[in-house]
């Protein structure tokens, strides 16, 4: 008997300490022990706590962060993993990969395919915390339109640019046409593919024809600086860049070349 009692006492003390430790709230967790939830604003602050002391989350959310005693998995919001907000296959190209993801999510219960996006970008996708508003950040024509809704045809962007004073801030971004207007991988093409302006003259880029030839462009064809001289000496006679559906080709807004030639 004398050997058993001390053992029981030690076990009891150990259990008491364990229970006491388990009941302590995480000092960094901004946690309300009465409601069993984090306090308001924790969704925005948890990234810092998670990156500095991730193990402090294990007590409630489990060692794999798949729920634990809280029954709340981090991947309910983090689509890639506990440490990745977006799906892993998006890599550095979230701006290009998210369209296919949204289309795949469309269903009878999620007709827009954006229910998993609203957790971060807000219930109306108008932005929430660090996540930007979809419409004002990239989709100028609404959630499903990358260009303004008034752009019913390719010529509409000219009026849009005139309206904003040729300040291409909404076009020349790292996810659209590039900060240098030379295009972005998997996204917007180079503005210079249609506007053959001097690439060193980045803002604005309103000229249909080369900037440095504007004064003499419509002169007699073979005069230096004229469009004929340009096509012969710069394009080597290849006028395919002129003969397109958005320029002088069939259906294009520019006049037919045979109107003068």
JOGI-V564552 format. One line per field, one symbol per residue. psi: psi as a letter, one per 30 degrees, with the letter a starting at -180 (. if undefined). Layout:
psi: ???
This chain:
psi: effeeeeeeeeeeeeeeeeeeffkkjfffhkjfefglllkfeffffeeeeffiefffeeeflfghgeaffgjkfgfejfeafgjelkeffbghefeffeeeeeffkaefiffggefffeeglfgggkjbfklkeefeejfgaegjflkffiflffffeeeeefghhjhefeilffcgkfggglkkgbklkfffejhljffifjlhfkelkefgefgegakegkkfleeeeeefefhfjgefeilfgcgakflfllkegfe.
